[in-house]
Amino acid sequence: MKNEIRKWQIPKGSGFAVSLKVPVAVLLVVFGIIPMFLCTQVLLGSLRQSQTDSRMIEVQNQCQILSSKMTRTGYLRGDLVDGTMDSEIQALADVYNGRIVVVNRDFRIIQDTFHIAEKRFLVAEEVIRCFQGESSSKYNKEKHYFAQAIPIYDNTPVKGIEGVLVITASTEEIMSLMDAVNDKAIFFQLLVALVLMLAALAAATILLNPFREFQKKLNQVAAGALDTEIVMNGYRETRDLSKAVDSTLSKLKEVDQSRQEFVSNVSHELKTPITSIRVLADSLMSMEDAPVELYREFMEDISDEIDRESKIIDDLLAMVKMDKSEAELNLAQVDIVILVKQMLKRLRPIANKKNVELILESIRDVTADVDEMKLSLAVSNLVENAIKYNTPGGWVRVTVDADHKFFYVKVADSGIGIPEEEQDRIFERFYRVDKARSRSTGGSGLGLAITRRVVLMHKGAIRLTSKDGEGSTFILRIPLNYIA
């Protein structure tokens, strides 16, 4: 039952996530609908204002024509008595669904198409300004009407103003027309929005195709197909991503290959001394009445192989400890010259045995923040290699120097040197230039790898210069003050 429950458990980090298609489609729709909506509103507003302005100009023109007729016929003086002018005034008011009021010079209303204010007085700002010669026009947007005041001149040579024609006209008809247009525009907007949604979904699907292909290839890689070619040139972003992933995969392949080689090398290195011990032991057991000298020789060989096995295990343990992410340095102020002197003192018997001269050159006194044990191990590995791979009567020179930021330890020898084509791999674990000769000297193949790791832990660098048959020079550069 527990196994069944585990099958249906949601893995960590696999919570609900929205597909990229959704925001892409939403953005396309939003950037399509909003401009369309704004443009429609601007156009409708402009059309409404244009219609209103046209109606006001049209009414003004008709009223000016009517005012001219009143002037010619002497309407305000009572010269025209047949009522034709009253009919025209009423007809004009009916056409524009409005109201016309005629005011004489005494501000008395002599004609009202609504017939409710005749004989009354109309003293308004527009009327007063109109008697002063200014035509006025006013529009009320809230109640949808406009009012205009047109002067009526007399027909005397003086051309004075003898009355004012005030017209109030409604714009409800225009508003009704605009409402109908707006309803159709809303229907059109909804239709376009629907089309935009479908088009946005299709566009998002097409736009995201390269990313889906990229995901398929990544799934293949996740399934174990590390050789899958990931080259996506659909977009610059997918191209850059594919290059980054391809580079990462290449490094993963290198790491995986290095791990396999490391495991193989460790197995081989640990098995070789055991095999030698087994062969020596079997040889001793198969011999009857072997002389004591032969037993002693075989036992010395077995002891050497045990020492070699122990050295390999110690180096492996040291490398594993330094590879840990939480590996720490026991930093302290250390006199580098004294440290190197003590290290050379321990190695001098080995050098004397091989007839190799050890030389120490101290350019200046150097004190630095280092881990004494680890740095001593790193320099010791370099000097020990220089002694092992030297020629009889050769020399090893260790130089200590410093500037204002770094100190330098240079280990130069007159040994066999390292071929140029091998120098890039010399710091790899278990890598040997000459495997047969290296094993005869008792090396584990981890010394230079440990040295490089120690230098990197100190935020330093190591450099090699060598020529085959002419010796090698290793230079360590480490900061005087450690900065985390």
TIROZA-350730 format. One line per 10 residues: their letters; for each residue x negated, y negated, z of C-alpha. Coordinates in pm, whole numbers. Each point is the difference from the previous one (the first is absolute). Example, Ala and Ser with C-alpha at 12.3 -4.5 7.8 and 13.67 -1.06 7.14 Angstrom:
<romars>
as> -1230,450,780  -137,-344,-66
</romars>
This chain:
<romars>
mkneirkwqi> 0,0,0  -286,-238,84  -157,66,-340  327,-88,-169  20,-324,195  -355,-93,-98  87,40,-369  261,-271,30  -205,-241,206  -85,-326,-172
pkgsgfavsl> -376,-53,-23  -148,-302,172  -13,-308,-218  270,134,-235  276,-237,112  249,-165,-231  -166,-202,-273  161,-199,-280  -103,78,-356  -198,-272,-172
kvpvavllvv> 265,11,-273  254,-163,236  -188,-327,76  -116,-24,-362  357,36,-126  134,-240,264  -260,-262,-92  82,31,-369  372,-36,73  -48,-291,240
fgiipmflct> -228,-189,-236  253,59,-276  324,-82,187  -112,-305,198  -117,-203,-303  314,102,-187  221,-107,292  -180,-332,41  12,-73,-372  371,80,-11
qvllgslrqs> 75,-230,294  -209,-280,-151  173,38,-336  348,7,157  -81,-306,211  -135,-181,-303  307,94,-205  235,-114,280  -180,-335,25  -4,-38,-376
qtdsrmievq> 373,67,-28  76,-245,283  -219,-271,-153  162,54,-342  348,-26,153  -93,-321,185  -146,-156,-316  303,107,-201  242,-147,255  -205,-319,20
nqcqilsskm> 13,-42,-377  375,58,-10  56,-246,283  -215,-263,-174  212,48,-313  313,-34,210  -144,-312,170  -68,-158,-339  361,62,-108  122,-159,319
trtgylrgdl> -217,-302,-74  125,-30,-356  367,40,89  -9,-227,306  131,287,215  -86,-162,334  169,-330,-99  323,181,-98  -24,-79,-370  84,363,-92
vdgtmdseiq> 348,104,118  81,309,-208  -166,242,243  -237,161,-255  -305,-85,208  155,158,309  58,313,-203  -362,11,-113  -119,-48,357  222,283,118
aladvyngri> -108,224,-289  -369,-61,74  51,81,366  186,321,-89  -269,110,-247  -269,-11,268  227,115,280  -69,-319,187  141,-330,117  -37,-348,-149
vvvnrdfrii> 52,-317,195  -5,-347,-156  -87,-288,233  41,-367,-93  -211,-296,104  191,-27,331  -99,365,89  368,95,-44  78,335,-161  221,-64,-300
qdtfhiaekr> -8,353,-140  -40,339,170  52,322,-192  106,165,327  253,-286,58  -69,-8,373  -222,-306,48  139,-260,-240  22,-358,133  -246,93,273
flvaeevirc> -350,-138,33  -321,194,-70  -304,-166,150  -284,250,-37  -372,-36,-48  14,143,-352  277,-246,-97  -187,-298,145  -323,96,-178  192,51,-321
fqgessskyn> 144,-357,19  -361,-111,31  -75,169,-335  -137,336,117  161,322,-121  -22,276,263  29,376,2  10,234,300  18,382,15  119,200,302
kekhyfaqai> -152,352,-25  189,137,299  350,-95,-125  -89,33,-370  113,-335,-135  -161,-320,-123  116,-363,3  -91,-274,-248  75,-373,-3  10,-173,-341
piydntpvkg> 41,-379,-32  286,-142,-212  -98,-326,-172  240,-273,-107  26,-101,-365  -96,-361,58  -326,-141,-135  -143,-4,353  30,384,20  61,14,372
iegvlvitas> 106,313,190  370,-5,68  47,355,131  -150,338,81  99,344,-126  -72,266,263  23,366,-108  -34,305,221  -42,327,-193  -27,356,127
teeimslmda> -280,243,-94  189,309,118  31,119,-357  -378,-12,-41  -48,179,334  246,273,-105  -189,44,-324  -331,18,190  147,257,239  102,218,-293
vndkaiffql> -344,-34,-155  -157,78,338  210,318,36  -115,118,-342  -358,-93,88  21,209,320  129,297,-200  -283,-49,-249  -253,-24,286  123,324,155
lvalvlmlaa> -21,172,-336  -351,-131,-58  -101,96,357  114,357,-64  -195,14,-324  -301,-151,179  17,267,273  1,280,-254  -279,-167,-197  -200,-60,319
laaatillnp> 28,366,101  -113,108,-344  -284,-255,0  -110,105,351  -3,363,-110  -214,-82,-302  -230,-231,196  -62,261,268  -69,288,-238  -381,-38,28
frefqkklnq> 28,7,380  206,321,-15  -259,159,-227  -266,-117,244  194,160,286  29,330,-189  -375,12,-49  -57,-82,367  238,283,95  -206,235,-215
vaagaldtei> -312,-116,181  172,44,337  90,356,-106  -372,73,-38  -68,-81,-366  -293,-233,71  -110,17,-364  317,-177,-118  -90,-297,-220  160,-315,133
vmngyretrd> -19,-269,-266  301,-233,-12  -41,-292,-239  368,-106,-7  -61,-305,216  -308,-168,138  117,94,352  42,369,-86  -333,-6,-181  -177,-144,306
lskavdstls> 181,240,233  -84,299,-217  -364,-104,-11  -11,-37,378  168,339,50  -228,162,-257  -303,-143,179  133,128,331  59,345,-149  -353,5,-136
klkevdqsrq> -134,-77,345  226,267,152  -133,252,-251  -353,-98,90  79,32,370  166,336,-56  -295,122,-206  -241,-134,261  197,179,272  -11,327,-191
efvsnvshel> -372,-40,-61  -51,-87,366  187,309,118  -192,214,-248  -332,-151,105  77,36,371  93,365,-51  -313,63,-201  -232,-186,239  138,177,305
ktpitsirvl> 0,338,-170  -358,-19,-131  -179,16,342  237,272,118  -73,201,-314  -374,-40,60  37,108,362  206,300,-110  -261,104,-257  -284,-37,250
adslmsmeda> 189,193,267  92,282,-241  -362,20,-111  -116,35,359  258,267,75  -90,200,-309  -370,11,87  -130,270,233  -312,-53,209  -49,-348,-141
pvelyrefme> -302,-180,144  54,-265,267  -145,-270,-224  267,71,-262  273,-13,267  -140,-333,121  -9,-141,-353  358,107,-69  122,-138,331  -170,-333,-71
disdeidres> 178,-12,-336  332,80,171  -68,-275,257  -73,-248,-283  327,90,-173  189,-44,330  -161,-343,44  98,-88,-354  360,112,65  5,-204,319
kiiddllamv> -135,-307,-185  272,29,-267  273,31,265  -139,-297,196  -13,-213,-314  355,103,-93  126,-93,344  -179,-335,-18  151,-69,-343  351,96,115
kmdkseaeln> -26,-227,303  -111,-294,-212  272,67,-261  276,-44,256  188,-327,-37  -25,-59,374  -378,57,3  -157,-275,205  -346,-146,37  -164,-34,339
laqvdivilv> -143,-341,-78  -278,-154,204  -291,-240,-46  -280,226,-123  -364,-75,-83  -20,149,-350  -381,18,-4  -9,199,324  279,229,-128  -196,74,-319
kqmlkrlrpi> -323,58,197  170,257,225  153,173,-301  -337,22,-180  -161,136,317  244,295,-5  -64,69,-371  -379,-37,8  -63,372,80  197,98,-311
ankknvelil> -197,-252,-206  -334,126,138  100,357,-82  51,-101,-367  -305,-231,4  216,-309,-67  -98,-338,145  273,-201,179  -42,-380,-19  209,-263,182
esirdvtadv> 0,-362,-118  180,-251,221  29,-337,-172  173,-160,301  178,95,321  364,92,-69  290,32,247  345,92,-131  347,129,103  -13,369,-97
demklslavs> 87,348,121  -345,120,102  71,374,-32  170,-21,-341  -254,-240,-151  -287,212,131  161,304,-167  36,-188,-332  -361,-121,-12  -127,337,126
nlvenaikyn> 175,177,-290  -172,-229,-251  -346,41,156  43,377,40  98,33,-367  -298,-214,-99  -230,238,193  164,319,-131  -6,-101,-367  -349,-149,8
tpggwvrvtv> -333,130,-129  -281,116,226  -215,-300,93  283,-238,-84  146,-284,204  328,-135,132  24,-374,73  283,-141,217  37,-381,-12  221,-206,235
dadhkffyvk> 88,-357,-99  284,-251,47  141,-332,-115  260,-227,159  292,242,-68  -131,354,-56  -278,233,103  -161,241,-244  -152,344,46  -196,121,-303
vadsgigipe> -117,362,-23  -244,54,-288  -193,318,-79  -248,143,-249  204,315,-53  152,182,-293  261,-269,-75  357,35,-124  97,14,-371  200,-301,-115
eeqdriferf> 297,210,-114  32,149,349  -16,-323,202  374,-82,-23  93,328,174  -279,17,255  227,-117,285  267,265,-65  45,270,261  -202,317,-64
yrvdkarsrs> -137,-141,-324  -357,102,-69  -227,-102,-286  -193,326,10  214,250,188  -262,275,29  -272,-233,127  245,-180,233  105,322,169  -363,105,41
tggsglglai> -58,-317,202  293,79,230  222,-297,-86  378,8,37  80,-235,-288  186,-234,239  -280,-229,115  40,-276,-261  382,17,23  -26,-53,377
trrvvlmhkg> -247,-286,-50  230,-177,-246  299,44,232  -191,-146,296  -109,-301,-208  357,-63,-118  130,23,357  -243,-281,85  140,-208,-293  -331,41,-180
airltskdge> -125,129,-333  -262,247,-123  -199,-17,-323  -223,256,-172  -279,-53,-250  -193,301,-122  -186,151,-292  -50,368,-58  -347,96,126  -82,-347,135
gstfilripl> 177,-6,336  320,-164,132  96,-312,193  315,-32,213  95,-345,135  259,-45,276  160,-343,42  205,-45,319  144,-321,154  -178,-126,311
nyia> 339,-70,163  279,255,-49  331,-155,-112  306,222,27
</romars>
